[in-house]
Structure formats: structure tokens, C-alpha cells
């Protein structure tokens, strides 16, 4: 699915897991970390950041994507996501990732850095609503 070596995969997962320690999750106690590698080779990490007003919280994946986009990077190759139990990215994060391409590889790992699943944004979000869908003549 990707040209990444085993070492590269594990390195990205390890970065996500290191970031995970900085998760701000006092309410759910479910710490999530993400590490997003862009086409330029830069890596942006993210953690979930919760809030006393619960719905204001944001997921690790979106923090990583928003950090990258705000630095001018919109071409994504792979994102590693780590949770305590290997949980998969939520629907909102799938939608945000889909905006920037369906081919982005998604590595889902647990809190010990073990790869649970390798997939892609397109596989995680079939029939995604995408930028082209806004092009209409009607
Ligand atoms: N969470 C993420 O950071 N990413 C996901 O894809 C799933 C859920 C966070 C949100 C919240 O802070 C905690 O995990 C429990 O839902």
C-alpha cells in the first residue's frame, strides 16, 4: 500500500506515541497521539485536547492536520494514530483528512506502538463528500 519501510512505519508510530503523552484528556482519560508526514517529508504531531465544555474538545488527528495546513502543507502521505487500545479515527477526522486526499495512508496503532491496521483515508471513508462535489452548474 505504501513504499514505507517497516522502520519508517514504526518511527512514525513512535512519534505519535511520544506525542500522546502530551494529550490533554482529563475528562475521558483516553489519550490519543497522531503524527502526520507530508510530501515534503515534514512531520506534524497532534494530541487530543479536551475542554470542560466537552464538545469543544478536538481530536489528535485534526490537530496534526490543522498544524500542517496552517504551515502551508496540504499534501499528506501518511498519518499514524495511536490510542490506548488501537481505536480508529473518528468520522469527523476522516472527513477532514478526506479534504486533502483519499490516498493518505493511515496507520492505526495501540499504546505500546503495535500496528493494528494499515489502511487509507479512502477505505475509511467511502463515498466521501469532497471539494469536487461543490462544483455544480445548477
Ligand atoms: N479522539 C481522538 O483524539 N481521535 C479519534 O479519532 C477518536 C477520539 C479523542 C477525542 C476525545 O478527547 C477522546 O479521544 C475520547 O473520545
Backbone and ligand atoms as CSV (ligand in chain L), in Angstrom:
chain,resi,resn,atom,element,x,y,z
A,1,UNK,N,N,0.824,-1.213,0.000
A,1,UNK,CA,C,0.000,0.000,0.000
A,1,UNK,C,C,0.860,1.265,0.000
A,2,UNK,N,N,1.977,1.192,0.696
A,2,UNK,CA,C,2.869,2.343,0.706
A,2,UNK,C,C,4.304,1.853,0.539
A,3,UNK,N,N,5.159,2.776,0.099
A,3,UNK,CA,C,6.565,2.413,-0.089
A,3,UNK,C,C,7.361,2.472,1.203
A,4,UNK,N,N,6.680,2.760,2.279
A,4,UNK,CA,C,7.393,2.915,3.549
A,4,UNK,C,C,8.031,1.602,3.985
A,5,UNK,N,N,9.204,1.728,4.560
A,5,UNK,CA,C,9.812,0.537,5.150
A,5,UNK,C,C,9.193,0.297,6.526
A,6,UNK,N,N,9.458,-0.887,7.028
A,6,UNK,CA,C,8.987,-1.236,8.376
A,6,UNK,C,C,9.514,-0.237,9.403
A,7,UNK,N,N,10.772,0.171,9.219
A,7,UNK,CA,C,11.408,1.106,10.159
A,7,UNK,C,C,10.728,2.469,10.109
A,8,UNK,N,N,10.409,2.916,8.879
A,8,UNK,CA,C,9.750,4.226,8.735
A,8,UNK,C,C,8.363,4.217,9.375
A,9,UNK,N,N,7.663,3.130,9.166
A,9,UNK,CA,C,6.334,2.979,9.780
A,9,UNK,C,C,6.432,3.085,11.296
A,10,UNK,N,N,7.365,2.296,11.830
A,10,UNK,CA,C,7.497,2.248,13.284
A,10,UNK,C,C,7.954,3.596,13.830
A,11,UNK,N,N,8.814,4.290,13.093
A,11,UNK,CA,C,9.304,5.595,13.564
A,11,UNK,C,C,8.153,6.589,13.668
A,12,UNK,N,N,7.242,6.552,12.688
A,12,UNK,CA,C,6.105,7.486,12.719
A,12,UNK,C,C,5.145,7.122,13.857
A,13,UNK,N,N,4.939,5.826,14.040
A,13,UNK,CA,C,4.081,5.365,15.142
A,13,UNK,C,C,4.697,5.782,16.481
A,14,UNK,N,N,6.005,5.642,16.597
A,14,UNK,CA,C,6.666,6.008,17.854
A,14,UNK,C,C,6.539,7.506,18.130
A,15,UNK,N,N,6.621,8.312,17.073
A,15,UNK,CA,C,6.441,9.768,17.252
A,15,UNK,C,C,5.023,10.083,17.726
A,16,UNK,N,N,4.049,9.386,17.144
A,16,UNK,CA,C,2.653,9.593,17.561
A,16,UNK,C,C,2.489,9.204,19.026
A,17,UNK,N,N,3.128,8.136,19.402
A,17,UNK,CA,C,3.005,7.650,20.780
A,17,UNK,C,C,3.719,8.557,21.773
A,18,UNK,N,N,4.842,9.141,21.346
A,18,UNK,CA,C,5.522,10.124,22.212
A,18,UNK,C,C,4.644,11.350,22.389
A,19,UNK,N,N,4.032,11.795,21.290
A,19,UNK,CA,C,3.140,12.959,21.357
A,19,UNK,C,C,1.972,12.654,22.292
A,20,UNK,N,N,1.506,11.432,22.237
A,20,UNK,CA,C,0.337,11.007,23.025
A,20,UNK,C,C,0.490,11.339,24.505
A,21,UNK,N,N,1.725,11.348,24.982
A,21,UNK,CA,C,1.968,11.674,26.390
A,21,UNK,C,C,1.589,13.120,26.698
A,22,UNK,N,N,1.497,13.939,25.665
A,22,UNK,CA,C,1.128,15.345,25.867
A,22,UNK,C,C,-0.370,15.570,25.644
A,23,UNK,N,N,-1.109,14.487,25.442
A,23,UNK,CA,C,-2.557,14.639,25.273
A,23,UNK,C,C,-3.139,15.353,26.487
A,24,UNK,N,N,-4.109,16.223,26.234
A,24,UNK,CA,C,-4.821,16.882,27.330
A,24,UNK,C,C,-6.207,16.252,27.375
A,25,UNK,N,N,-6.325,15.205,28.161
A,25,UNK,CA,C,-7.561,14.424,28.171
A,25,UNK,C,C,-8.007,14.115,29.600
A,26,UNK,N,N,-8.188,15.181,30.415
A,26,UNK,CA,C,-8.532,14.940,31.825
A,26,UNK,C,C,-9.934,14.367,32.021
A,27,UNK,N,N,-10.795,14.470,31.007
A,27,UNK,CA,C,-12.184,14.034,31.171
A,27,UNK,C,C,-12.360,12.587,30.719
A,28,UNK,N,N,-11.948,12.295,29.506
A,28,UNK,CA,C,-12.098,10.918,29.013
A,28,UNK,C,C,-10.966,10.017,29.497
A,29,UNK,N,N,-9.825,10.613,29.787
A,29,UNK,CA,C,-8.602,9.855,30.128
A,29,UNK,C,C,-8.191,8.924,28.979
A,30,UNK,N,N,-8.645,9.252,27.791
A,30,UNK,CA,C,-8.317,8.451,26.598
A,30,UNK,C,C,-7.341,9.284,25.765
A,31,UNK,N,N,-6.065,8.979,25.947
A,31,UNK,CA,C,-5.033,9.799,25.288
A,31,UNK,C,C,-4.786,9.320,23.860
A,32,UNK,N,N,-4.807,10.269,22.940
A,32,UNK,CA,C,-4.586,9.949,21.532
A,32,UNK,C,C,-3.420,10.793,21.001
A,33,UNK,N,N,-2.599,10.170,20.162
A,33,UNK,CA,C,-1.497,10.879,19.521
A,33,UNK,C,C,-1.543,10.648,18.022
A,34,UNK,N,N,-1.063,11.617,17.281
A,34,UNK,CA,C,-1.009,11.477,15.819
A,34,UNK,C,C,0.310,12.032,15.315
A,35,UNK,N,N,0.793,11.470,14.218
A,35,UNK,CA,C,1.982,12.006,13.549
A,35,UNK,C,C,1.711,11.938,12.046
A,36,UNK,N,N,1.725,13.089,11.428
A,36,UNK,CA,C,1.355,13.236,10.014
A,36,UNK,C,C,2.591,13.587,9.210
A,37,UNK,N,N,2.909,12.758,8.214
A,37,UNK,CA,C,4.060,13.059,7.351
A,37,UNK,C,C,3.569,13.616,6.033
A,38,UNK,N,N,4.112,14.759,5.654
A,38,UNK,CA,C,3.683,15.421,4.419
A,38,UNK,C,C,4.623,15.041,3.272
A,39,UNK,N,N,4.225,15.440,2.060
A,39,UNK,CA,C,5.026,15.106,0.881
A,39,UNK,C,C,6.419,15.730,0.954
A,40,UNK,N,N,6.543,16.825,1.688
A,40,UNK,CA,C,7.852,17.475,1.810
A,40,UNK,C,C,8.745,16.750,2.816
A,41,UNK,N,N,8.173,15.764,3.520
A,41,UNK,CA,C,8.952,14.997,4.488
A,41,UNK,C,C,8.848,15.526,5.906
A,42,UNK,N,N,8.149,16.658,6.052
A,42,UNK,CA,C,7.989,17.185,7.420
A,42,UNK,C,C,6.950,16.366,8.176
A,43,UNK,N,N,7.075,16.373,9.471
A,43,UNK,CA,C,6.147,15.626,10.324
A,43,UNK,C,C,5.485,16.571,11.320
A,44,UNK,N,N,4.167,16.488,11.380
A,44,UNK,CA,C,3.391,17.296,12.321
A,44,UNK,C,C,2.701,16.350,13.288
A,45,UNK,N,N,2.913,16.586,14.567
A,45,UNK,CA,C,2.242,15.739,15.557
A,45,UNK,C,C,0.980,16.432,16.053
A,46,UNK,N,N,0.134,15.642,16.707
A,46,UNK,CA,C,-1.080,16.202,17.306
A,46,UNK,C,C,-1.508,15.344,18.474
A,47,UNK,N,N,-2.240,15.942,19.385
A,47,UNK,CA,C,-2.825,15.214,20.521
A,47,UNK,C,C,-4.264,15.667,20.678
A,48,UNK,N,N,-5.060,14.847,21.342
A,48,UNK,CA,C,-6.408,15.326,21.629
A,48,UNK,C,C,-6.361,16.356,22.759
A,49,UNK,N,N,-7.180,17.366,22.603
A,49,UNK,CA,C,-7.214,18.477,23.566
A,49,UNK,C,C,-8.663,18.664,23.997
A,50,UNK,N,N,-8.934,18.257,25.231
A,50,UNK,CA,C,-10.314,18.310,25.714
A,50,UNK,C,C,-10.584,19.634,26.420
A,51,UNK,N,N,-11.850,19.828,26.735
A,51,UNK,CA,C,-12.279,21.088,27.331
A,51,UNK,C,C,-13.412,20.806,28.312
A,52,UNK,N,N,-13.482,21.607,29.361
A,52,UNK,CA,C,-14.551,21.452,30.350
A,52,UNK,C,C,-15.923,21.559,29.688
A,53,UNK,N,N,-15.997,22.365,28.636
A,53,UNK,CA,C,-17.199,22.371,27.791
A,53,UNK,C,C,-16.978,21.261,26.760
A,54,UNK,N,N,-17.385,20.049,27.075
A,54,UNK,CA,C,-16.952,18.845,26.365
A,54,UNK,C,C,-16.924,18.932,24.831
A,55,UNK,N,N,-17.999,19.435,24.183
A,55,UNK,CA,C,-17.990,19.390,22.705
A,55,UNK,C,C,-16.916,20.262,22.066
A,56,UNK,N,N,-16.301,21.112,22.861
A,56,UNK,CA,C,-15.245,21.982,22.332
A,56,UNK,C,C,-13.942,21.229,22.120
A,57,UNK,N,N,-13.865,20.023,22.626
A,57,UNK,CA,C,-12.656,19.199,22.506
A,57,UNK,C,C,-12.330,18.916,21.038
A,58,UNK,N,N,-11.062,18.599,20.806
A,58,UNK,CA,C,-10.662,18.251,19.427
A,58,UNK,C,C,-9.747,17.038,19.442
A,59,UNK,N,N,-9.832,16.280,18.369
A,59,UNK,CA,C,-9.065,15.041,18.253
A,59,UNK,C,C,-7.620,15.294,17.825
A,60,UNK,N,N,-6.781,14.335,18.131
A,60,UNK,CA,C,-5.362,14.400,17.790
A,60,UNK,C,C,-5.120,14.534,16.282
A,61,UNK,N,N,-5.884,13.786,15.503
A,61,UNK,CA,C,-5.676,13.789,14.051
A,61,UNK,C,C,-5.919,15.180,13.472
A,62,UNK,N,N,-7.006,15.806,13.943
A,62,UNK,CA,C,-7.307,17.129,13.392
A,62,UNK,C,C,-6.288,18.169,13.825
A,63,UNK,N,N,-5.769,18.039,15.041
A,63,UNK,CA,C,-4.717,18.969,15.474
A,63,UNK,C,C,-3.515,18.842,14.539
A,64,UNK,N,N,-3.128,17.613,14.227
A,64,UNK,CA,C,-1.975,17.397,13.333
A,64,UNK,C,C,-2.248,17.989,11.944
A,65,UNK,N,N,-3.443,17.729,11.418
A,65,UNK,CA,C,-3.784,18.248,10.080
A,65,UNK,C,C,-3.809,19.776,10.101
A,66,UNK,N,N,-4.418,20.339,11.114
A,66,UNK,CA,C,-4.535,21.803,11.152
A,66,UNK,C,C,-3.175,22.462,11.352
A,67,UNK,N,N,-2.318,21.835,12.119
A,67,UNK,CA,C,-0.961,22.371,12.257
A,67,UNK,C,C,-0.276,22.391,10.889
A,68,UNK,N,N,-0.393,21.285,10.159
A,68,UNK,CA,C,0.264,21.186,8.845
A,68,UNK,C,C,-0.297,22.229,7.879
A,69,UNK,N,N,-1.611,22.287,7.799
A,69,UNK,CA,C,-2.237,23.214,6.833
A,69,UNK,C,C,-1.886,24.654,7.181
A,70,UNK,N,N,-1.848,24.951,8.463
A,70,UNK,CA,C,-1.539,26.328,8.873
A,70,UNK,C,C,-0.090,26.686,8.612
A,71,UNK,N,N,0.729,25.679,8.332
A,71,UNK,CA,C,2.128,25.923,7.946
A,71,UNK,C,C,2.300,25.817,6.432
A,72,UNK,N,N,1.184,25.733,5.718
A,72,UNK,CA,C,1.251,25.740,4.258
A,72,UNK,C,C,1.361,24.366,3.624
A,73,UNK,N,N,1.172,23.321,4.404
A,73,UNK,CA,C,1.338,21.952,3.886
A,73,UNK,C,C,-0.029,21.292,3.715
A,74,UNK,N,N,-0.319,20.866,2.499
A,74,UNK,CA,C,-1.625,20.233,2.251
A,74,UNK,C,C,-1.498,18.892,1.540
A,75,UNK,N,N,-0.262,18.468,1.262
A,75,UNK,CA,C,-0.072,17.165,0.615
A,75,UNK,C,C,0.397,16.171,1.666
A,76,UNK,N,N,-0.489,15.229,1.967
A,76,UNK,CA,C,-0.198,14.297,3.054
A,76,UNK,C,C,0.101,12.907,2.509
A,77,UNK,N,N,1.100,12.268,3.098
A,77,UNK,CA,C,1.439,10.893,2.679
A,77,UNK,C,C,0.880,9.863,3.636
A,78,UNK,N,N,1.106,10.099,4.906
A,78,UNK,CA,C,0.735,9.072,5.888
A,78,UNK,C,C,0.502,9.714,7.252
A,79,UNK,N,N,-0.485,9.176,7.946
A,79,UNK,CA,C,-0.727,9.615,9.326
A,79,UNK,C,C,-0.749,8.384,10.225
A,80,UNK,N,N,0.001,8.458,11.307
A,80,UNK,CA,C,-0.028,7.409,12.327
A,80,UNK,C,C,-0.883,7.914,13.476
A,81,UNK,N,N,-1.739,7.045,13.981
A,81,UNK,CA,C,-2.623,7.399,15.093
A,81,UNK,C,C,-2.459,6.345,16.173
A,82,UNK,N,N,-2.193,6.799,17.391
A,82,UNK,CA,C,-2.068,5.833,18.487
A,82,UNK,C,C,-3.051,6.164,19.590
A,83,UNK,N,N,-3.688,5.135,20.115
A,83,UNK,CA,C,-4.633,5.245,21.224
A,83,UNK,C,C,-4.284,4.130,22.207
A,84,UNK,N,N,-4.879,4.153,23.399
A,84,UNK,CA,C,-4.540,3.079,24.347
A,84,UNK,C,C,-4.813,1.696,23.774
A,85,UNK,N,N,-5.885,1.567,22.984
A,85,UNK,CA,C,-6.329,0.234,22.563
A,85,UNK,C,C,-6.409,0.043,21.048
A,86,UNK,N,N,-5.790,0.942,20.292
A,86,UNK,CA,C,-5.807,0.795,18.841
A,86,UNK,C,C,-7.109,1.240,18.200
A,87,UNK,N,N,-7.813,2.161,18.836
A,87,UNK,CA,C,-9.073,2.694,18.295
A,87,UNK,C,C,-8.853,3.418,16.971
A,88,UNK,N,N,-9.866,3.435,16.134
A,88,UNK,CA,C,-9.764,4.017,14.792
A,88,UNK,C,C,-10.174,5.490,14.800
A,89,UNK,N,N,-9.697,6.272,13.818
A,89,UNK,CA,C,-10.060,7.698,13.722
A,89,UNK,C,C,-11.576,7.898,13.620
A,90,UNK,N,N,-12.055,8.931,14.265
A,90,UNK,CA,C,-13.499,9.210,14.266
A,90,UNK,C,C,-13.942,9.740,12.901
A,91,UNK,N,N,-15.234,9.805,12.714
A,91,UNK,CA,C,-15.800,10.245,11.435
A,91,UNK,C,C,-15.406,11.657,11.057
A,92,UNK,N,N,-15.367,12.557,12.037
A,92,UNK,CA,C,-15.006,13.951,11.728
A,92,UNK,C,C,-13.569,14.028,11.233
A,93,UNK,N,N,-12.683,13.263,11.848
A,93,UNK,CA,C,-11.280,13.279,11.409
A,93,UNK,C,C,-11.137,12.647,10.030
A,94,UNK,N,N,-11.915,11.626,9.755
A,94,UNK,CA,C,-11.897,11.026,8.405
A,94,UNK,C,C,-12.300,12.071,7.366
A,95,UNK,N,N,-13.331,12.837,7.683
A,95,UNK,CA,C,-13.799,13.868,6.756
A,95,UNK,C,C,-12.729,14.938,6.533
A,96,UNK,N,N,-12.096,15.363,7.611
A,96,UNK,CA,C,-11.052,16.390,7.490
A,96,UNK,C,C,-9.883,15.858,6.663
A,97,UNK,N,N,-9.483,14.626,6.892
A,97,UNK,CA,C,-8.395,14.031,6.108
A,97,UNK,C,C,-8.797,13.891,4.647
A,98,UNK,N,N,-10.061,13.530,4.383
A,98,UNK,CA,C,-10.529,13.307,3.007
A,98,UNK,C,C,-10.437,14.575,2.167
A,99,UNK,N,N,-10.554,15.727,2.797
A,99,UNK,CA,C,-10.436,17.004,2.081
A,99,UNK,C,C,-9.113,17.083,1.320
A,100,UNK,N,N,-8.074,16.465,1.881
A,100,UNK,CA,C,-6.723,16.615,1.333
A,100,UNK,C,C,-6.247,15.383,0.580
A,101,UNK,N,N,-7.124,14.411,0.385
A,101,UNK,CA,C,-6.754,13.260,-0.439
A,101,UNK,C,C,-7.177,11.941,0.180
A,102,UNK,N,N,-7.626,11.055,-0.708
A,102,UNK,CA,C,-8.115,9.754,-0.239
A,102,UNK,C,C,-6.990,8.731,-0.133
A,103,UNK,N,N,-5.830,9.075,-0.707
A,103,UNK,CA,C,-4.738,8.092,-0.720
A,103,UNK,C,C,-3.834,8.144,0.500
A,104,UNK,N,N,-4.063,9.103,1.358
A,104,UNK,CA,C,-3.229,9.179,2.566
A,104,UNK,C,C,-3.332,7.860,3.330
A,105,UNK,N,N,-2.179,7.302,3.621
A,105,UNK,CA,C,-2.131,6.037,4.371
A,105,UNK,C,C,-2.405,6.321,5.850
A,106,UNK,N,N,-3.170,5.454,6.478
A,106,UNK,CA,C,-3.485,5.602,7.904
A,106,UNK,C,C,-2.951,4.382,8.647
A,107,UNK,N,N,-2.051,4.647,9.585
A,107,UNK,CA,C,-1.507,3.576,10.428
A,107,UNK,C,C,-2.163,3.691,11.795
A,108,UNK,N,N,-2.852,2.642,12.201
A,108,UNK,CA,C,-3.553,2.650,13.489
A,108,UNK,C,C,-2.799,1.728,14.439
A,109,UNK,N,N,-2.360,2.307,15.562
A,109,UNK,CA,C,-1.536,1.528,16.500
A,109,UNK,C,C,-2.054,1.687,17.923
A,110,UNK,N,N,-1.611,0.798,18.784
A,110,UNK,CA,C,-2.040,0.873,20.178
A,110,UNK,C,C,-1.005,1.623,21.018
A,111,UNK,N,N,-1.269,1.681,22.314
A,111,UNK,CA,C,-0.422,2.456,23.217
A,111,UNK,C,C,0.967,1.890,23.410
A,112,UNK,N,N,1.172,0.677,22.943
A,112,UNK,CA,C,2.528,0.105,23.001
A,112,UNK,C,C,3.229,0.219,21.658
A,113,UNK,N,N,2.585,0.944,20.727
A,113,UNK,CA,C,3.198,1.171,19.426
A,113,UNK,C,C,3.064,0.003,18.477
A,114,UNK,N,N,2.134,-0.900,18.775
A,114,UNK,CA,C,1.938,-2.055,17.879
A,114,UNK,C,C,0.936,-1.691,16.797
A,115,UNK,N,N,1.340,-1.904,15.558
A,115,UNK,CA,C,0.463,-1.598,14.420
A,115,UNK,C,C,-0.733,-2.563,14.421
A,116,UNK,N,N,-1.926,-1.988,14.462
A,116,UNK,CA,C,-3.154,-2.801,14.469
A,116,UNK,C,C,-3.706,-2.942,13.060
A,117,UNK,N,N,-3.596,-1.823,12.305
A,117,UNK,CA,C,-4.209,-1.827,10.982
A,117,UNK,C,C,-3.515,-0.783,10.110
A,118,UNK,N,N,-3.294,-1.155,8.857
A,118,UNK,CA,C,-2.810,-0.185,7.875
A,118,UNK,C,C,-3.906,-0.037,6.835
A,119,UNK,N,N,-4.356,1.189,6.614
A,119,UNK,CA,C,-5.455,1.407,5.689
A,119,UNK,C,C,-5.236,2.750,4.988
A,120,UNK,N,N,-6.290,3.301,4.400
A,120,UNK,CA,C,-6.167,4.602,3.745
A,120,UNK,C,C,-7.413,5.412,4.076
A,121,UNK,N,N,-7.320,6.711,3.829
A,121,UNK,CA,C,-8.472,7.578,4.094
A,121,UNK,C,C,-9.666,7.137,3.232
A,122,UNK,N,N,-9.389,6.781,1.972
A,122,UNK,CA,C,-10.468,6.355,1.080
A,122,UNK,C,C,-11.173,5.098,1.556
A,123,UNK,N,N,-10.406,4.208,2.148
A,123,UNK,CA,C,-11.013,2.987,2.697
A,123,UNK,C,C,-11.831,3.276,3.947
A,124,UNK,N,N,-11.348,4.238,4.712
A,124,UNK,CA,C,-12.045,4.561,5.964
A,124,UNK,C,C,-13.296,5.398,5.731
A,125,UNK,N,N,-13.328,6.102,4.582
A,125,UNK,CA,C,-14.478,6.966,4.313
A,125,UNK,C,C,-14.930,6.816,2.858
A,126,UNK,N,N,-15.610,5.712,2.559
A,126,UNK,CA,C,-16.085,5.503,1.183
A,126,UNK,C,C,-17.117,6.563,0.801
A,127,UNK,N,N,-17.141,6.908,-0.491
A,127,UNK,CA,C,-18.124,7.889,-1.000
A,127,UNK,C,C,-18.039,9.224,-0.268
A,128,UNK,N,N,-16.830,9.633,0.050
A,128,UNK,CA,C,-16.660,10.879,0.805
A,128,UNK,C,C,-17.185,12.085,0.027
A,129,UNK,N,N,-17.713,13.038,0.725
A,129,UNK,CA,C,-18.049,14.343,0.134
A,129,UNK,C,C,-16.751,15.119,0.036
A,130,UNK,N,N,-16.420,15.534,-1.219
A,130,UNK,CA,C,-15.102,16.122,-1.441
A,130,UNK,C,C,-15.215,17.448,-2.176
A,131,UNK,N,N,-14.113,18.183,-2.303
A,131,UNK,CA,C,-14.172,19.512,-2.924
A,131,UNK,C,C,-14.894,19.524,-4.272
A,132,UNK,N,N,-14.678,18.518,-5.102
A,132,UNK,CA,C,-15.325,18.480,-6.419
A,132,UNK,C,C,-16.847,18.436,-6.334
A,133,UNK,N,N,-17.357,17.927,-5.239
A,133,UNK,CA,C,-18.808,17.844,-5.086
A,133,UNK,C,C,-19.458,19.219,-5.014
A,134,UNK,N,N,-18.669,20.231,-4.766
A,134,UNK,CA,C,-19.239,21.583,-4.698
A,134,UNK,C,C,-19.380,22.216,-6.073
A,135,UNK,N,N,-18.751,21.552,-7.093
A,135,UNK,CA,C,-18.856,22.074,-8.461
A,135,UNK,C,C,-20.200,21.673,-9.035
A,136,UNK,N,N,-21.047,22.646,-9.253
A,136,UNK,CA,C,-22.373,22.357,-9.758
A,136,UNK,C,C,-22.783,23.436,-10.749
A,137,UNK,N,N,-23.507,23.029,-11.771
A,137,UNK,CA,C,-23.997,24.023,-12.739
A,137,UNK,C,C,-25.424,24.446,-12.387
A,138,UNK,N,N,-26.047,23.675,-11.516
A,138,UNK,CA,C,-27.411,24.003,-11.116
A,138,UNK,C,C,-27.370,24.997,-10.001
L,1,LIG,N1,N,-10.256,11.046,19.984
L,1,LIG,C1,C,-9.234,11.385,19.148
L,1,LIG,O1,O,-8.360,12.205,19.506
L,1,LIG,N2,N,-9.206,10.824,17.912
L,1,LIG,C2,C,-10.140,9.941,17.456
L,1,LIG,O2,O,-10.163,9.666,16.273
L,1,LIG,C3,C,-11.071,9.331,18.405
L,1,LIG,C4,C,-11.320,10.130,19.630
L,1,LIG,C5,C,-10.300,11.671,21.304
L,1,LIG,C6,C,-11.440,12.632,21.494
L,1,LIG,C7,C,-11.609,12.623,22.990
L,1,LIG,O3,O,-10.697,13.547,23.552
L,1,LIG,C8,C,-11.184,11.222,23.394
L,1,LIG,O4,O,-10.464,10.685,22.300
L,1,LIG,C9,C,-12.367,10.300,23.704
L,1,LIG,O5,O,-13.318,10.322,22.696
